[in-house]
Every structure is written in C-alpha cells, then in structure tokens.
C-alpha cells in the first residue's frame, strides 16, 4: 500500500510539473514581430508563435503612457498550425548538426484605427501579464526616421554576426539622437530561413521587441540548409506583412503607406524567370496607379548594380518601369557593397526630382562583405555616384529621414561616421 501511495503521489507531482511547464510556455509566446499594416500611420500587424497544444493566446495593447493598462484592448488573432520549419536540417548554437523541432500555432493580430505618431505597448499571451513590447505608428505629417539595414545573415553558431548588426543599429540610434520610428531591412537577415531557431533567437533582440519592421525576403531567408525546401514560406510565417500582394506572394510581396511614402516590397526569388518578373511588374504598375503618393519607393533584396565594377543587375529589368511610373527611389542589397546613383531617367543623369535614385545597402555582419576589385568603375561610371565597402569585414547601414520637403538617406559606418548622403526630392511634373 505504501508503494502504491508513493507511486500515486509521484505521478500527481510529475503531472503537475508537466502542466506547469506547459503553462509557462503558453504564457511566453515567442518569435514576435510588428509589421506595418496597409497604412502604417493607423495600422500594424503582429506575428507570434505559441504552443500548439496550449491555450489560445491574444494580443493586449494600449498606448505607452497608459502605465496601469486601464485602457488596454484585447485582440483575437487568426490562428493556424505552422509546420514549415519542422525537421529542417540545421545547426545548434554550439555548431552541432540537428533537425529543427518546430510545430506551433502561428498567430496574427491586426491592429486597426490606431493614432498616428503614437507609441504603443503590447503583451502576448493567454492573459495580459506577459512581457511588454513596443512599437510606434508613423506620423501622418511632419518628420520621421527609419533605420535601413540588411545582409547580417544571423547564425546562432556565430553570434558575432547578429551582434555587429545590432551594434550598427545602436550607432544609427545615436546619430539619430534617439529612437527611430521604424526599421527597414533589405533581406538576408538570417543565414538559413528554414532554421527556425535562427528566427527565434534574432527576434529576441531588443530592436525586434521595440520597433516596427518592414522587410523583404532575401535569398538566404528563402533557403534551408540543404537548399532542398527553398521557398517564401519561411519568410512569410516569420512575419505578418499585409496580404495585399499578388497571387502566390501574399504576405511576402506587399505595399504599405508610410505617411507620404508608398513603399512597395518585392520578392527577388519570385522574379528569376521572365514570367515571374512580368507578374511582379504588372502588380507594381497596379499598386502605383491605385495609390498615388508624394513619394514612391520599391524595395527588393537583389542589387541594382554590381558594386565591384558597376555593371547592371536588376536596374536593367526595372528602370523603364520606374521611369514611366515615376518611382522616386529604389532600395536593394545582396551585393554587400554600398552603391548609390544620381537621379536617373532614360539611362541618363537628370536633375533631382526628375528621375529615380538607386541605393543598395552594404553588409552589416562584419564577415561577409566584398572587396572592390577596381578603384575605377568599368561600367555605368556616369550613373553611379558613390560606392563603399570595408572589404570582407564590412559593417554599415543607413538612416532615412522623411520631412515635408524631401527624403534624406544617409550611409554610416560602424563608428557612426557619415559616408554618403542622398537627398530625394518629390517628383517634378513633366
């Protein structure tokens, strides 16, 4: 009898411990990110992941000055089972080979009718007692700022990559004199998008817990370690982007109104074929035609020009459309060398406000940069205004300042020193 009583007590204790651990997991959703809604002055979308077998979780939010949460609202998310990262071949932080174990509930909450230019705080969980995170809506007038960064290939066995990028954001924040309003990324923020542990680790950084992010799918974000299961599903399920993209690219390609700036985000991996490019271009034409704005920008991961010698890349596929639809500036990355151009129209340099400025970010992980093979450009020397790299160990990023008069996009190095600046003017009517 004593043995039976002991076993019963042990079973009850173990059951209670298991239930307690499940509750802790359910109360601590992970891999949370805030993305802009279709209008980033009044709407955001929040993505987070929770225990597949746990209780339903919710988003609780209020303004940052509501310190007692007395005005907090509870938002019920859409919920779906997510298995796209499960059993993907990967690496542990100690460099050991392993297969990801990642089956969870993906939650997406849409927050609408927000106040422009307002700091908000939010919690995720079954109850409103989880970790406090933050985001800001963009102002509908006046001045606002955004950091722009890319190509840091976050990889848990080499945490220095991520650390270099986060320190670069620290420098931009210092230059900015305080918080940005949001952060843009131009792709390749993970080494392998199929490695769920990389996303989870990255999103635990303070810049992901405290800012709204708008980004694009990079080739590294699109791949798994073996390149067997590549696709946009890794990027899509780690974000909650607007679902206003074209068929097959919903939540990956999207557009958002950033005050006076219409930002159109593309998936470079979907445009490798002529058919894929045509589908993307038809969508971009439609978006611009239906959303007239003071400024229009297009962002994709791949470079417009190859920074080592200046030869054309995506520029030759898009410049005619950008000319016709009066795109103010275009952002790219991938080549790991910073490149910026003069305003260009019809393949020629034109005055500010008459053409498109093409800008591509350098790498920022202090590891995967590129050398410039020649000090002199062999191609497009008349179009390219500036190139910059620190070689293999490059760290740089950009600060964008949007004012009623213009948009200024400036490149800074790891020390916070200004390297180059681009002033983009509103389009001058022809």
N, C-alpha and C positions, 0 to 999 in steps of 0.2 A: 504493500500500500504506500509506504514511504517513497519507493522508487517511482510509482505511478504519479504520486502527487508532485514529486520533483520534476518529472518529465512534463507534466501539465503546466507547471509554473514556468519552466524553461521555454516551452512552446509559446505561452502567452507573452513572455518577455521578448522573445525573438520577433513575434508578430507585431508587437507594439513598436519595436525598434525599426522594423521594415516600414511600417505605416508612418512613423515619424520622419524617416528619411525621405519617403515619397512626398510628404507634406512640405518638407524643406525644398525639394526640387520644384514642386508645383508653385511654391511661393517665390521662387527665384528664377523667373524666365530669363533666357539668355539670347545672345546674338540679336540685340535690339538696335534698330536704326530708324531715324526720322528722315524721310524723303519729302520733297515738295509735292503738293497737290498740283492740279492743273493751274491754279493761281496761288503762288507761294506767299502772297500777301494775306490770304484769308484761309488757306487750307494746307494741311500736311497729311502724310500717310505714314503710319508707323508699323514696322515689321518686327515681330519677335517670335521666338520658338519656345514651346513648353512641353512638359511631359505628356506623351501620347496617352498614357493611362491615368493621368492626374485629373483634377477638377478643371473646369473651364476657367480661363484667365481673362482679365479685362484690362482696359486702359483707363486709368483715372487721371484727369488733368485739370489744371487750373492755372491762373496767372501766377508768376513767380512772387508777386507781392502778397499773395493770399497765404500767409505763413501758417495759418491754422487749418488750411484746406477746407474752410467752411463753404466755399463756392465750387468745390470740385464736382466734375461731371464724370459719370461712368459711361464708357463707350463699349458696346459689344462688337467684337471684331468678327470678320469672316474667319472660318477655321477649316483647315484641310490637313489631311495626313501628308507628310512630306518624307519621301524615302530616296530622293535623288542622290544624296551623298552617302547613303548606306553601303558599306562593303567596298568603298573606293580605296584602292591601294595608296598608302600614304607614308608619312614619317612622323614619329613621335618627337617631342622637343629634345630628346637625347639622341636623336638620329637613328632610332631603331625602326625597321620596317614594320608596318602593321596595316590592318584594314579598318577603316573608319566604321564605328558603330553609331549610326545617326538616323534614328527613326523618331519623329517628333510631330507635334501639332504646329503647323505654321499659322500664325495669327496676323491679320492685317486690319488695322483700325483706321478709318478715315475721319479726320477731324475737320469739320467744316464751320463756316461762319465765324472764324477767328478774327481777332482785332489786328489790323496791320501794325507792323513795327512794335510788336509786343513780345516780351519774354514770358515763356510758359514753362511749367514744370509738370512732369508726369510720372506715374508709377504703373507698374505692370504686375498683375497677379490676381489671385482669386479675391483677395481683399486689398484695400488701399493702404497697405503698410509696407510695400516693397521699397527698393532703392529709388531715390529721387534722381531723375534725369531731366535734362533741359533741352529746349530749342527756342528759336526766335522766328516769328514771321517777318517777312520783309516789309519795309515801309512802302506805302503806295505813292509817296513823293519824297523829295529830299535826297539825302546822300546815304549810301550803304556800301558795305565792303564784303568781299569774299576772298578766301584763300583758294588758290588753284594749285593742285599737286598731282603727281602721277608716278607710276613706274617705281614703286618701292617693294614690290614682289614679296610681301610679308610671308615669312617662312619660319616656323617655330624653332627648327634646329639652329637657325642663325638669327636670334632676336635683334642683333645689331642693325639689320635692315630696317625693321619697323622703328627701332629707336632713333635711327638717323632721320627718318621722315617726321616723326613726332617732334624731334628737336628742331627740325626745319619749320614746322608749324609754330613752335614756340617763338622762333625768331621773327616770323611774319607777324605774329600777335604783338610782339614787342615793337616792331616797326609801325604797326597799325595804331599803337597807343591804347590797345585794349582789345576786347572781343571783336571778332568778325560777326557778320550777320549770318553767314553760312559758309560752307566749304564745297568746292567743286573738285572732283577727281576725274582724270582723263584716262583711267583704266590701268590694268596690271597692278592692282593693289594687293593681290595675292600671288603666290608662286604657282599654285595649282588651285583653281576654283573648285575642283572636286573634293579637295581636302577640307572637310567641314571644320576640323579643329583649327585650321588657319583663320577662317572667318570668325569663329567664336573667340579666339584669342585676340584678334585685331579689334573687334567691336567692344572689347572690354576696356580699350584705351579711353582716356578722358575726352579726347576730341570727338569720339563717336558717342559718348554719353551726354555730351553737352551742346552739340550742334546739329543742324540740319545739313544733310549731304545730298548733292546731286552728282551722279557719275555715269560713266559709260562702261560697257563690257569690253575688257581687253582680251587679247589672245590668251594670256595666262589665266585670267579669270574664267575663260571659256573651256579650259582643258582640265583633265585629270592627270595624274602622274604618268599613266601609260599612254595618254592621248587616244584611248580606245572609246571613251564615252563623252567626248567633247560636245559642247552644246551650250546654248544660252540659259539652260535650266539652273545651272549653278548660280549665276549672277541673279537671275530672276527671283529665286527662292531665298536669297540673302538680302533682298530689298523689297520695298513696297512702292515702286515707281508708279506713276499714273498709267492707267490701262488704255491710253489713247493712241498707242502705236498701231502699225499696220498688221495685217494678218500674219500670225506666226511670231510676231515681235512685241506683242502686248506686254507691258511691264518691263521691257528691255529697251526698245526704242520708245521714246515718249517726248512730249513737249510740255513746258511749264512756263508760265508768265511770271517773270521775276521783276515786278514793277513795270518799268518802261521797256524791259528787255525780254524778248521772246527767245527762249533757249530751246533748241531742237537737238535731241540726243540720239545718236545713231549707233548701230552695232556693226563694227568693221567686219566681223566674221560672217555676217549675213550678206556681204556685198562683194564676195570674191568672184562670183560669176556675173556675166552680163545681165542675166535675168534678175539676180539679186540686187544689182546696182539699179536697174530700172525700177524695181518695186520700191526701193528706198527713195529714189529721186521723185517718183510720182507722188509719194506720200509727203515729202518735203514741200513740193510745189503746192499741194493742197493745204498743208498746215499754214504756210506763209500767206496764201491767198485768203484764208479764212480767219487769220489772226493778225490784222495789221497792227504794227507796233512801231514805236520810235526807233528801236534798235532790234535787229535780228542777228542771232549767233547760232552757228552749227558746231557741234562738238562730236568728234569720233576719236577712237583710240589711235588709228594709224596716222602717220606723218604726212604732211602736205609736200614736204621736200626732204630729201636725204641730206642730213646736216653735214656729212663729211665732205661732199663735193658740190652739193647744191642741185643735183638732178631732181626732176619732178617725180612725185609719187601720187598721192591722192589729188593733188592740185589739178592734174590734167583730166581727172574724171569729174571734177566738180566746178571748175572755175566758170564755165559758161552758164551753168545754172545760177551760181552765186551772182554773176554779173546781171543776169536778167531779172532775178528776184531781189536784188539789192541787199544782199547779206552784208552786214557791217563788219563782222569778224568771224573767223573760223579757228577753233581750237583743236589741236591734235597732240599726240605724244609718241610713244613707242620707240622712236629712233634714239632716245636717250641723249640727244644733243638739242639744246635750245636753238630755235630758229624763229626769227620774226621778219616780216616783209614790210615794205612800203605799201600804201593802198594800191591795189591792182585792179584794173579793168581792161578787158580785151587784150590781156597779156602785156600791158604797159603800166608803168607807174603813173598814177594820177594824183591830183591834189586830195587832201583829207576830205572825207565826206562824199567822194566820187567813186570809191572802189572798196574792195574787201581787203582787210588786213588779216594775214595768215600767221598764226602763232602756234608753236609747239613747245611743250614743256620738256625740261631735261629730266633725267632720272633723279631719284632722291634717296636711294638706299645705300649710298657710299660704297657700291660694289659692282653694279652692272652698267656703268657708264661706258661711253665710247670716246675714242680719240678722233680728232680731226686729222685726216690723212694729209691734207694740204692746207697751208695757211691761206692760199688763194683759191677762191671758188672757180671751178671749171665750168659750171652751169648756172644760169639764172643770176649772175652776179649783179645785174642791174635791178632785179626784183628784191633780192634778199638784203635786208637792212643790217641784220646782226646775227651772229652765231656765237654760242658759248658752251663750253664743256670744261670740266676739270680732268678729263680722261676717264680711266676705268673707275676711279673713286669719285664720282660726281654727286653732289647734293645741292639742289636748287629748287625753287618753287616761286610762284607768282602771287602778287596781291592785286586784286581788281577793285577799283574804286569807281562807283557809279554815282554821278552827280547830275543835276538838271542840265548842265552844259555839255558834258562829254563822259566817256568811259576811259579810264586810265588803267592799263595793265602793265605792271612793272615786275621785272625779274630780280630776285635777290639770291645771293649765295648763302652758304651755311652760316656765315658770320653776320648776316643781316645787312650786307653791303649791296647797294643798288648797282646792278649790272646793265640793265637796259629798261627803257620805258616806251610804251606805245600809247598814243592818245587817239582814241577812236571817236570821230565826230558823227552826229546824226547825218543821214543821207541828204545830200543837196539835190533837189529836184532837177531832172534833166531839162 
